[in-house]
């Protein structure tokens, strides 16, 4: 069973930056696909960014050019650097671990973008 612990959320003004972290424990990390999703009340979780075991990345259209996902396999940690934040980036951000057909979620961290 993989445990994922997110941190780094908070309140930030529009145009500001935040960096989210997700530490994984309990299973293989280096080969796993790591992703960040976000969810707002009433909506489904949407993919924000994804990074494969070989470092290949993918981003949701709304965050391309503003967000960057990275990973440190030695620390079993995935990061999400969020720049030029907008109010519509507000939501709960969840870390996701996937290896084959196995999947685990973190508890989520709240990001609020507001003046």
C-alpha positions as CSV (number, residue, x, y, z in Angstrom):
1,X,0.0,0.0,0.0
2,X,1.4,3.4,-1.1
3,X,1.0,6.3,1.3
4,X,1.1,9.8,-0.3
5,X,1.4,13.0,1.7
6,X,0.9,16.3,0.0
7,X,2.0,19.7,1.3
8,X,2.6,23.3,0.1
9,X,-1.0,24.5,-0.4
10,X,-2.3,27.8,0.9
11,X,-3.7,31.2,0.0
12,X,-1.9,33.2,-2.7
13,X,-2.8,36.3,-4.6
14,X,-3.4,36.2,-8.4
15,X,-0.1,36.2,-10.2
16,X,1.7,34.5,-7.3
17,X,3.4,31.2,-7.1
18,X,3.3,28.0,-5.0
19,X,5.1,24.8,-4.9
20,X,3.3,21.6,-4.0
21,X,5.2,18.5,-2.8
22,X,4.1,14.9,-2.5
23,X,6.1,12.3,-0.6
24,X,5.5,8.6,-1.4
25,X,6.3,5.7,0.9
26,X,5.5,2.0,1.0
27,X,6.1,1.0,-2.6
28,X,8.1,1.5,-5.8
29,X,8.4,5.1,-6.8
30,X,10.9,5.4,-9.6
31,X,8.8,3.4,-12.2
32,X,5.4,4.9,-11.2
33,X,3.5,7.5,-13.1
34,X,3.0,10.4,-10.8
35,X,0.3,12.9,-11.3
36,X,-1.4,16.0,-9.8
37,X,-5.2,16.4,-10.1
38,X,-7.4,19.2,-8.8
39,X,-11.0,19.2,-7.8
40,X,-13.5,22.0,-7.1
41,X,-16.9,21.3,-5.4
42,X,-19.4,19.9,-7.8
43,X,-16.8,19.0,-10.5
44,X,-14.8,15.9,-11.2
45,X,-11.1,15.7,-10.6
46,X,-9.2,17.0,-13.5
47,X,-5.6,16.1,-14.5
48,X,-3.3,19.0,-14.0
49,X,0.1,17.4,-14.7
50,X,1.7,14.0,-15.1
51,X,5.3,12.7,-15.1
52,X,6.3,9.2,-16.2
53,X,9.1,7.2,-14.8
54,X,11.4,8.3,-17.6
55,X,10.6,11.9,-17.0
56,X,8.1,12.5,-19.8
57,X,5.6,15.1,-18.8
58,X,2.1,16.1,-19.8
59,X,-0.1,19.0,-18.7
60,X,-3.7,20.0,-18.8
61,X,-4.4,22.8,-21.3
62,X,-5.3,25.3,-18.7
63,X,-1.9,25.1,-17.0
64,X,0.5,24.7,-19.9
65,X,3.3,27.3,-19.7
66,X,2.5,28.2,-16.1
67,X,3.0,24.9,-14.1
68,X,5.9,22.5,-14.1
69,X,5.9,19.0,-12.6
70,X,9.2,17.3,-11.6
71,X,10.3,14.3,-9.5
72,X,13.2,13.3,-7.3
73,X,13.3,9.6,-7.2
74,X,16.0,9.5,-4.5
75,X,13.5,11.3,-2.2
76,X,10.4,9.6,-3.6
77,X,8.9,13.0,-4.1
78,X,7.0,14.7,-6.9
79,X,6.7,18.5,-7.1
80,X,4.3,20.9,-8.8
81,X,5.6,24.4,-9.3
82,X,2.7,26.7,-10.0
83,X,3.4,30.2,-11.4
84,X,1.2,33.0,-12.6
85,X,-1.7,31.6,-10.5
86,X,-5.2,32.5,-11.4
87,X,-8.4,32.4,-9.3
88,X,-9.6,29.5,-11.5
89,X,-6.7,27.5,-10.2
90,X,-8.4,27.3,-6.9
91,X,-9.2,23.8,-5.7
92,X,-8.0,20.8,-3.8
93,X,-4.9,19.3,-5.3
94,X,-4.4,15.6,-5.1
95,X,-1.3,13.6,-5.7
96,X,-1.7,10.3,-7.6
97,X,0.6,7.2,-7.8
98,X,0.0,4.7,-10.6
99,X,1.9,1.5,-11.4
100,X,0.2,-0.9,-13.8
101,X,-3.3,-1.3,-12.6
102,X,-2.6,-0.1,-9.1
103,X,-3.5,3.4,-8.0
104,X,-3.3,5.5,-4.8
105,X,-4.4,9.0,-3.8
106,X,-3.1,11.5,-1.3
107,X,-5.4,13.3,1.1
108,X,-5.3,16.5,-0.9
109,X,-4.0,20.0,-0.2
110,X,-6.1,23.2,-0.6
111,X,-4.9,25.9,-3.0
112,X,-6.8,29.2,-2.9
113,X,-6.0,32.0,-5.4
114,X,-7.7,35.2,-4.3
115,X,-6.9,38.8,-3.6
